[in-house]
Amino acid sequence: MPAIIHPPTIIQTAMDEFIADHFQNEPQRKHCANYLTGLFLAQSKTVAGITEEIVGASDQSCLNRFMNEVDWDHKELNTARIIWLQESEDTKFHSNGIIAIDDVLIEKTGKHIEDVGYLYDHAQKRTILAHDVLFANYLDPKSGKHYPLDFRRFKKEDQCEAQEVAFKKQTELFRELVGWCHDCCIPGTFVFDSHYSSNENLNYINSLKTEDGKSRAYVGDLMSNRIIIHKGVNQQINVFATTIPPADRRPMKITGANGKQRTQYFLTVCVKMPGLDHKVRIVVIWKDRNDTEAAKYLVTNRIHWNGEKIVEAYRYRWTGTETFHRDGKQELGLGDCQLRNGVGQTRHTYMVMLAHSLLVRELGNGSLREWCRVKLTTVGEACRALLQESIRSMVGWVMDEMHIALEGVTAKRFNQLLGRLGLVSV
C-alpha cells in the first residue's frame, strides 16, 4: 500500500459535518480521522499498521491512548452517526423498515484481550478464540441500504464472575438491543433467527407499543420441535406440517442473490403457542410442493399479514446482518483490532460502524463526488475508490515535493528526471 498522505475527502467532509464536534481538541480529531482512514486504506488495520502507513502520523502509542484512555464518548458519537444518516432519504428510518438482530463471532489472536473466549464457530465447524458480538442493523427495503445501529458484546459466565459484573445470556442482550431500538423510537419490524425466538423474547417485543398503541412487529424463525395449538390440538410444528397435503401448499416466487427466481411453496395459519400471551401467525415453507419435510418455519405477531409479506420481511434478515458482518471483516477491519482493553475493542467496533455508514450513504449516489468518479454499488467498490483517491493524492504530493527539492534545476533537466521515474515522457 502506498503512503497515505491525508484522510480521504469523505472523512474530511464527515468531520466538518458532525464528527469533529464530539472531540475536545485538534489532536483528538486528527487521531479519529487517521483511524477511520486506516480502516479504509491500511493493509493492516491495527493501531501499528495504521500508524505506519500514514505520513506524518504520531507515534503509535498516541493512537493507542486515543483508543484506550482518552476521554471521549463513543456512544454519543454513535448517536450522532445515526442522526446524520437520517438526513439522507435512502438511509433515514421508515415505518416499513427492518431491524435485523443477529450475532457474529469475531476471531482474535490474543488470549489476553478482554472478553475474548473459546467459542464454537458453526461456519468453520471448530472452536475459535473470538468475541461474540450481537448487532442490531437497520435496513430500508426500498433503497436496499443497511447499516448497524448498536451492538452488545457477550461475556462468558466465568469472565463476568472475574470482573464482578452480572452475567447476561445472549437472549438478555437481545432484549437490551430491542429495548434500546424502541426507546430510540426506531420504527420497523424486528427479524431474527430461531436462537432468539424464545417465548420471553417474543412476549417482550409484543409488549412494546408504538405511538398508536399497536405492538411492535416481529418475524422470527422457529425450531421444528416448537409446539403450536391449532384447532385445539397441541403438536410440534413439524408434525403439523406433515398433515398439509401438497394441494394446499401455495406457490411463491423467491428471488435469489443471483437475481434468478425460483418457486417455493407455503401455507400460513393463525395459531396459539404455549407460553405466548398473544396469538401468532405461522408460515410453513417447502422447497418443492411434494416434499415430506418443510424447509423453514416462521412466526409473527402480525396475524393480518399474508404469507408473502411475512417471508419478504424475514428474507431481509440476511441482507441486514450477514452483509455487514462480511463487509466489516473483509473491508473495514472488524476483526483486526488487537487492543487488549475492552474500551479499545468497543471503540474499534463503533469506528468500523462509522466507517461503514460513511460509505453506505454514498452508494448508488446519482451525483458523483469528485473523489469517486464512478457510481458505487458495494462497500468493496467504495473502498477501492478511496484507494484510488489516496494514490492520486500521493502522486500529487510527490510531485510537489520534487518541485521544492529541485527548485533552480532547469526545465530540461527536471523533465529528464521525471522521465527516469516514469512519470512523464522525456
Backbone torsions as a table, in degrees:
resi	resn	phi	psi	omega
1	MET	NA	128.2	176.4
2	PRO	-62.9	161.3	179.0
3	ALA	-61.6	141.4	179.6
4	ILE	-93.0	118.7	-173.9
5	ILE	-81.4	-46.4	179.6
6	HIS	-155.0	164.7	-178.5
7	PRO	-59.9	146.6	177.3
8	PRO	-59.9	159.0	-178.9
9	THR	-55.7	-38.9	-177.5
10	ILE	-61.8	-33.6	177.8
11	ILE	-76.3	-42.7	179.2
12	GLN	-59.8	-40.3	178.9
13	THR	-65.4	-45.8	-179.6
14	ALA	-65.4	-35.4	176.7
15	MET	-60.1	-43.6	179.5
16	ASP	-68.5	-35.2	-173.9
17	GLU	-77.4	-41.3	-177.0
18	PHE	-155.9	-20.9	-173.3
19	ILE	-74.2	-45.8	-172.7
20	ALA	-58.6	-31.2	-177.5
21	ASP	-63.2	-16.0	-174.0
22	HIS	-100.4	12.7	176.2
23	PHE	-126.8	149.0	-169.1
24	GLN	-80.2	-26.5	-174.4
25	ASN	-152.2	173.4	-175.7
26	GLU	-65.8	-40.6	177.1
27	PRO	-57.3	-40.8	178.1
28	GLN	-63.6	-42.2	179.5
29	ARG	-63.5	-38.4	178.8
30	LYS	-66.0	-41.2	178.5
31	HIS	-63.2	-41.2	178.6
32	CYS	-62.0	-47.9	180.0
33	ALA	-61.8	-40.8	179.7
34	ASN	-65.7	-39.8	-178.5
35	TYR	-66.2	-44.0	177.0
36	LEU	-62.1	-41.1	177.9
37	THR	-59.4	-43.8	178.9
38	GLY	-63.1	-37.9	178.1
39	LEU	-63.2	-34.2	178.6
40	PHE	-77.4	-42.6	-162.6
41	LEU	-118.9	-27.4	-174.6
42	ALA	-69.1	143.9	176.4
43	GLN	-68.0	-44.5	175.4
44	SER	-105.8	112.5	-174.0
45	LYS	-91.2	41.7	172.5
46	THR	-100.9	170.7	178.9
47	VAL	-57.4	-45.7	-179.9
48	ALA	-65.0	-44.2	-178.4
49	GLY	-64.4	-40.6	179.4
50	ILE	-65.3	-44.9	-177.6
51	THR	-63.3	-38.3	-177.2
52	GLU	-65.1	-31.8	-170.9
53	GLU	-95.1	-11.6	-178.2
54	ILE	-97.7	121.1	-179.6
55	VAL	-65.5	129.9	176.9
56	GLY	79.6	9.0	179.5
57	ALA	-70.6	150.6	176.0
58	SER	-67.8	171.3	176.6
59	ASP	-57.6	149.4	-176.4
60	GLN	-59.3	-24.3	179.0
61	SER	-63.9	-30.1	178.6
62	CYS	-68.5	-45.2	178.4
63	LEU	-67.3	-34.3	177.3
64	ASN	-62.5	-45.3	178.9
65	ARG	-64.8	-37.8	178.8
66	PHE	-59.0	-40.1	-177.5
67	MET	-80.6	-29.6	-173.5
68	ASN	-102.5	-34.7	-165.6
69	GLU	-123.0	-35.5	-174.0
70	VAL	-62.1	142.5	-175.9
71	ASP	-81.8	99.8	169.3
72	TRP	-147.0	149.4	-169.3
73	ASP	-95.1	101.7	-179.1
74	HIS	-68.8	-30.3	178.0
75	LYS	-70.4	-37.7	176.7
76	GLU	-64.0	-40.3	177.7
77	LEU	-64.9	-37.8	178.5
78	ASN	-64.7	-40.9	177.4
79	THR	-62.2	-41.8	178.7
80	ALA	-62.9	-37.9	177.1
81	ARG	-60.2	-45.8	-177.8
82	ILE	-66.3	-41.3	177.3
83	ILE	-62.4	-41.9	178.3
84	TRP	-60.4	-38.3	179.6
85	LEU	-66.1	-23.7	180.0
86	GLN	-73.5	-10.7	179.7
87	GLU	-77.8	-14.1	-179.6
88	SER	-106.2	135.0	-174.2
89	GLU	-61.5	-35.9	-175.3
90	ASP	-90.6	3.2	172.8
91	THR	-124.5	-1.6	179.9
92	LYS	-76.1	160.3	-179.1
93	PHE	-71.0	142.7	174.7
94	HIS	-133.2	155.3	-177.4
95	SER	-63.1	-26.5	179.5
96	ASN	-94.8	16.3	179.8
97	GLY	-70.3	167.7	-179.5
98	ILE	-118.2	132.8	173.8
99	ILE	-112.8	101.0	-176.3
100	ALA	-94.6	130.7	-178.7
101	ILE	-123.2	128.2	178.7
102	ASP	-161.9	160.1	178.8
103	ASP	-105.0	159.9	179.2
104	VAL	-141.7	142.7	174.6
105	LEU	-89.3	125.3	178.7
106	ILE	-109.5	106.2	-172.3
107	GLU	-67.8	140.3	179.8
108	LYS	-127.2	165.0	179.1
109	THR	-115.3	-13.2	-177.8
110	GLY	-102.2	122.7	-178.7
111	LYS	-70.7	-17.8	-176.2
112	HIS	-97.0	7.5	175.5
113	ILE	-70.8	133.3	-176.7
114	GLU	-60.1	136.1	176.5
115	ASP	72.2	2.9	178.5
116	VAL	-77.2	149.1	-179.9
117	GLY	-159.7	168.4	177.7
118	TYR	-84.7	120.7	-175.3
119	LEU	-133.7	150.2	-178.5
120	TYR	-84.6	124.9	177.9
121	ASP	-97.6	111.7	-177.7
122	HIS	-68.6	-28.7	179.5
123	ALA	-69.1	-43.4	-179.4
124	GLN	-89.8	-12.1	-179.2
125	LYS	57.2	45.6	176.7
126	ARG	-158.0	164.7	177.5
127	THR	-86.1	133.4	-179.1
128	ILE	-129.9	159.7	173.4
129	LEU	-86.0	118.9	-170.3
130	ALA	-159.7	166.3	163.7
131	HIS	-94.7	141.9	172.6
132	ASP	-105.8	110.5	-172.7
133	VAL	-118.3	129.7	179.9
134	LEU	-100.9	118.7	-178.1
135	PHE	-108.8	143.6	165.8
136	ALA	-107.0	125.9	-177.3
137	ASN	-122.3	142.6	177.4
138	TYR	-103.8	141.4	178.5
139	LEU	-137.1	133.1	174.7
140	ASP	-97.5	109.1	-176.9
141	PRO	-59.1	-29.0	-177.1
142	LYS	-70.7	-50.5	-178.2
143	SER	-87.2	-22.1	-176.2
144	GLY	80.6	-2.6	-179.6
145	LYS	-78.4	144.5	-177.9
146	HIS	-145.1	155.9	-179.8
147	TYR	-160.5	154.6	179.7
148	PRO	-73.5	147.5	177.9
149	LEU	-100.3	-55.8	179.4
150	ASP	-161.3	176.1	-177.2
151	PHE	-149.4	163.9	172.4
152	ARG	-135.0	134.8	179.6
153	ARG	-98.2	126.2	-178.8
154	PHE	-76.1	137.7	175.0
155	LYS	-118.4	133.8	177.9
156	LYS	-68.7	158.0	-172.3
157	GLU	-60.8	-40.7	-179.7
158	ASP	-67.6	-30.9	176.0
159	GLN	-67.4	-40.0	178.2
160	CYS	-64.5	-39.5	178.1
161	GLU	-63.5	-41.2	-179.7
162	ALA	-66.7	-34.3	-179.3
163	GLN	-90.3	-3.5	-179.8
164	GLU	57.5	46.9	174.9
165	VAL	-125.3	159.3	-177.8
166	ALA	-69.5	134.8	176.8
167	PHE	-77.2	135.1	178.8
168	LYS	-125.3	125.8	176.0
169	LYS	-69.8	164.8	178.6
170	GLN	-60.1	-35.9	-179.8
171	THR	-66.7	-31.1	175.8
172	GLU	-70.2	-40.9	176.4
173	LEU	-64.0	-34.9	175.8
174	PHE	-59.0	-48.2	-179.7
175	ARG	-66.6	-32.8	175.6
176	GLU	-60.5	-45.5	-179.9
177	LEU	-66.7	-41.3	177.4
178	VAL	-60.6	-47.2	179.4
179	GLY	-62.4	-39.3	177.7
180	TRP	-62.1	-45.4	178.5
181	CYS	-60.9	-41.9	-179.1
182	HIS	-67.1	-44.6	-179.8
183	ASP	-63.6	-30.7	177.7
184	CYS	-83.9	4.3	178.2
185	CYS	59.1	37.7	176.5
186	ILE	-85.7	114.0	-177.0
187	PRO	-77.5	162.6	175.3
188	GLY	132.0	172.6	-179.6
189	THR	-96.8	129.5	176.2
190	PHE	-78.8	130.8	177.0
191	VAL	-128.3	144.1	-173.6
192	PHE	-165.5	166.5	-178.5
193	ASP	-90.5	-177.2	-171.6
194	SER	-65.8	-22.2	-179.6
195	HIS	-61.7	-26.5	-176.5
196	TYR	-109.8	10.0	-177.7
197	SER	-92.5	37.5	177.9
198	SER	-72.5	159.6	178.3
199	ASN	-57.5	-41.4	-177.6
200	GLU	-62.0	-41.9	179.6
201	ASN	-69.4	-43.5	-179.5
202	LEU	-65.4	-41.4	177.3
203	ASN	-63.9	-38.1	-178.8
204	TYR	-64.3	-47.9	179.6
205	ILE	-61.5	-43.6	-178.9
206	ASN	-64.2	-25.8	-179.4
207	SER	-77.2	-16.9	179.7
208	LEU	-80.9	131.4	-174.4
209	LYS	-112.7	142.4	174.5
210	THR	-82.4	177.5	-177.7
211	GLU	-61.2	-29.4	179.5
212	ASP	-89.1	9.5	175.1
213	GLY	87.0	1.7	179.4
214	LYS	-84.4	153.0	175.8
215	SER	-71.1	147.6	173.4
216	ARG	-63.3	141.2	-175.6
217	ALA	-86.3	149.0	173.8
218	TYR	-144.2	153.3	168.8
219	VAL	-135.3	120.0	-178.6
220	GLY	-126.5	161.7	174.8
221	ASP	-87.7	148.3	179.4
222	LEU	-120.8	142.9	171.5
223	MET	-69.1	152.1	-174.4
224	SER	-68.8	-15.7	-178.3
225	ASN	-98.0	8.0	178.7
226	ARG	-67.2	142.2	-177.7
227	ILE	-88.5	134.8	172.7
228	ILE	-124.0	158.6	176.9
229	ILE	-118.4	109.1	-179.0
230	HIS	-124.9	120.8	-177.8
231	LYS	54.9	40.5	175.8
232	GLY	79.8	2.6	-177.3
233	VAL	-106.1	125.0	174.3
234	ASN	-88.0	124.1	179.4
235	GLN	-158.0	157.6	175.5
236	GLN	-67.0	148.7	-175.2
237	ILE	-66.0	-30.5	178.0
238	ASN	-71.3	-30.6	175.2
239	VAL	-69.1	-43.8	177.3
240	PHE	-57.6	-39.7	-177.9
241	ALA	-62.1	-33.3	-179.3
242	THR	-70.2	-16.5	179.8
243	THR	-85.1	-6.0	-177.5
244	ILE	-88.9	114.5	-179.8
245	PRO	-68.4	150.6	-179.5
246	PRO	-53.6	-33.1	-178.1
247	ALA	-64.8	-23.9	-179.1
248	ASP	-90.3	-0.8	-178.2
249	ARG	-90.1	120.5	-174.5
250	ARG	-87.5	141.4	178.4
251	PRO	-74.9	152.3	-179.9
252	MET	-149.0	130.2	179.9
253	LYS	-83.3	129.1	178.7
254	ILE	-119.6	129.1	176.9
255	THR	-96.8	120.4	-178.0
256	GLY	-80.3	177.0	-179.7
257	ALA	-63.1	-26.0	179.3
258	ASN	-84.8	2.4	178.9
259	GLY	87.8	-8.7	-179.3
260	LYS	-83.7	145.8	-179.8
261	GLN	-96.6	146.0	173.4
262	ARG	-137.9	160.7	-178.1
263	THR	-105.4	129.1	170.4
264	GLN	-120.6	173.7	-175.2
265	TYR	-129.4	146.5	-175.3
266	PHE	-147.5	164.0	169.6
267	LEU	-141.8	138.0	179.6
268	THR	-127.4	142.3	-177.2
269	VAL	-155.3	149.7	175.4
270	CYS	-85.0	135.1	-178.7
271	VAL	-142.2	174.2	168.3
272	LYS	-109.9	154.4	176.8
273	MET	-130.8	131.5	179.2
274	PRO	-55.8	132.4	178.9
275	GLY	94.9	-14.0	177.4
276	LEU	-95.2	140.6	-179.9
277	ASP	-95.9	16.2	179.5
278	HIS	-147.8	157.0	178.4
279	LYS	-78.3	149.3	-177.9
280	VAL	-132.6	163.4	172.0
281	ARG	-112.8	133.3	176.9
282	ILE	-110.1	154.5	174.6
283	VAL	-127.4	124.4	175.3
284	VAL	-103.2	128.7	-175.2
285	ILE	-120.5	132.0	174.5
286	TRP	-115.9	143.8	176.6
287	LYS	-69.0	-42.0	177.6
288	ASP	-126.8	150.9	-174.1
289	ARG	-58.0	-36.1	-174.8
290	ASN	-96.6	10.1	179.0
291	ASP	-61.5	142.1	178.1
292	THR	-81.7	-25.9	179.6
293	GLU	-118.5	140.1	178.7
294	ALA	-76.2	154.5	-178.9
295	ALA	-92.7	-27.9	-173.7
296	LYS	-156.3	147.3	175.8
297	TYR	-128.9	125.9	-179.8
298	LEU	-117.5	155.1	179.0
299	VAL	-138.5	143.6	177.4
300	THR	-148.2	154.1	174.3
301	ASN	-90.9	0.5	175.3
302	ARG	-89.4	82.3	-172.6
303	ILE	-71.5	-14.0	179.0
304	HIS	-89.9	-5.0	178.4
305	TRP	-76.6	147.9	173.9
306	ASN	-85.5	171.2	-175.5
307	GLY	-61.5	-39.9	-178.3
308	GLU	-62.6	-41.5	-178.5
309	LYS	-68.0	-37.2	178.6
310	ILE	-64.8	-46.6	-179.9
311	VAL	-64.2	-41.2	179.7
312	GLU	-60.5	-43.4	178.4
313	ALA	-62.5	-43.3	-177.8
314	TYR	-67.3	-35.3	-177.3
315	ARG	-63.3	-23.4	177.8
316	TYR	-73.4	-9.4	179.5
317	ARG	-60.5	-41.7	-178.5
318	TRP	-64.6	-48.1	-179.7
319	THR	-62.0	-40.6	-175.5
320	GLY	-74.7	-17.5	-177.6
321	THR	-119.6	-59.0	-172.9
322	GLU	-63.8	-33.2	-178.7
323	THR	-67.6	-42.6	176.3
324	PHE	-65.9	-41.2	178.4
325	HIS	-57.9	-43.4	-179.2
326	ARG	-67.3	-51.0	-178.7
327	ASP	-64.0	-38.9	179.1
328	GLY	-61.1	-41.4	-179.3
329	LYS	-77.4	-45.2	-172.6
330	GLN	-79.4	-35.5	-171.8
331	GLU	-109.1	-29.7	-167.4
332	LEU	-121.0	9.8	172.1
333	GLY	73.4	31.3	-179.6
334	LEU	-56.3	-36.7	-178.1
335	GLY	-101.0	5.6	-173.4
336	ASP	-85.3	-21.2	-174.9
337	CYS	-65.0	128.9	179.7
338	GLN	-117.6	18.5	176.2
339	LEU	-63.2	134.5	-177.6
340	ARG	-75.3	-32.8	-174.9
341	ASN	-69.3	136.5	178.3
342	GLY	-63.4	-34.8	177.4
343	VAL	-62.9	-44.1	178.5
344	GLY	-61.5	-42.3	178.2
345	GLN	-63.1	-41.7	179.4
346	THR	-64.5	-45.7	180.0
347	ARG	-65.2	-36.3	176.8
348	HIS	-59.8	-44.2	-179.3
349	THR	-63.0	-43.1	177.4
350	TYR	-64.1	-35.9	177.4
351	MET	-65.4	-40.1	176.8
352	VAL	-63.2	-42.0	177.8
353	MET	-61.5	-40.1	177.9
354	LEU	-65.9	-46.6	179.1
355	ALA	-59.2	-43.2	179.0
356	HIS	-60.4	-43.6	-177.9
357	SER	-66.9	-37.6	177.6
358	LEU	-58.9	-38.2	-179.9
359	LEU	-76.8	-41.7	-176.3
360	VAL	-59.4	-39.6	-177.7
361	ARG	-66.9	-19.9	179.4
362	GLU	-89.3	-17.6	-174.4
363	LEU	-63.0	134.5	177.8
364	GLY	70.3	13.5	-176.9
365	ASN	-64.8	125.5	-177.1
366	GLY	-68.1	-38.9	179.1
367	SER	-96.0	104.6	-173.1
368	LEU	-65.9	137.2	175.4
369	ARG	-77.7	157.7	-178.8
370	GLU	-60.7	-35.5	-177.3
371	TRP	-74.5	-17.2	-168.6
372	CYS	-91.5	-59.4	176.7
373	ARG	73.4	-14.6	175.5
374	VAL	-136.9	156.9	177.0
375	LYS	-78.1	121.8	-174.7
376	LEU	-91.7	139.7	179.3
377	THR	-123.2	-17.9	-179.6
378	THR	-134.1	161.1	176.7
379	VAL	-63.2	-37.9	178.0
380	GLY	-60.8	-43.5	177.5
381	GLU	-62.7	-39.5	179.6
382	ALA	-63.3	-42.0	177.8
383	CYS	-63.0	-39.1	179.0
384	ARG	-69.0	-34.4	176.4
385	ALA	-65.7	-38.3	176.7
386	LEU	-65.4	-37.0	177.9
387	LEU	-63.4	-42.0	178.6
388	GLN	-63.6	-40.1	176.8
389	GLU	-62.3	-40.9	-179.6
390	SER	-63.8	-39.7	179.3
391	ILE	-65.5	-41.8	177.8
392	ARG	-61.1	-40.8	179.0
393	SER	-64.3	-40.4	-178.8
394	MET	-65.7	-42.8	179.7
395	VAL	-62.2	-42.9	178.7
396	GLY	-62.1	-40.9	179.0
397	TRP	-64.2	-43.1	178.8
398	VAL	-61.2	-42.7	179.8
399	MET	-62.3	-43.6	179.4
400	ASP	-62.5	-43.3	-179.7
401	GLU	-64.7	-36.2	178.7
402	MET	-67.8	-38.7	178.4
403	HIS	-60.7	-41.7	-179.9
404	ILE	-67.4	-45.0	-176.5
405	ALA	-67.3	-30.2	-174.8
406	LEU	-105.7	20.5	179.5
407	GLU	-58.4	128.8	-178.4
408	GLY	99.6	-16.2	177.2
409	VAL	-73.0	141.3	-179.1
410	THR	-64.7	154.7	-178.5
411	ALA	-59.9	-39.5	-179.1
412	LYS	-63.7	-45.4	-179.5
413	ARG	-65.3	-38.5	179.7
414	PHE	-62.6	-42.7	178.6
415	ASN	-63.9	-36.7	178.4
416	GLN	-64.1	-41.7	179.1
417	LEU	-64.3	-42.5	178.4
418	LEU	-64.8	-37.3	178.9
419	GLY	-62.4	-39.0	178.5
420	ARG	-64.3	-31.3	178.6
421	LEU	-82.8	-5.6	179.1
422	GLY	77.7	17.8	-177.8
423	LEU	-88.8	-35.9	177.3
424	VAL	-143.6	165.1	176.6
425	SER	-76.5	144.7	177.4
426	VAL	-72.0	NA	NA
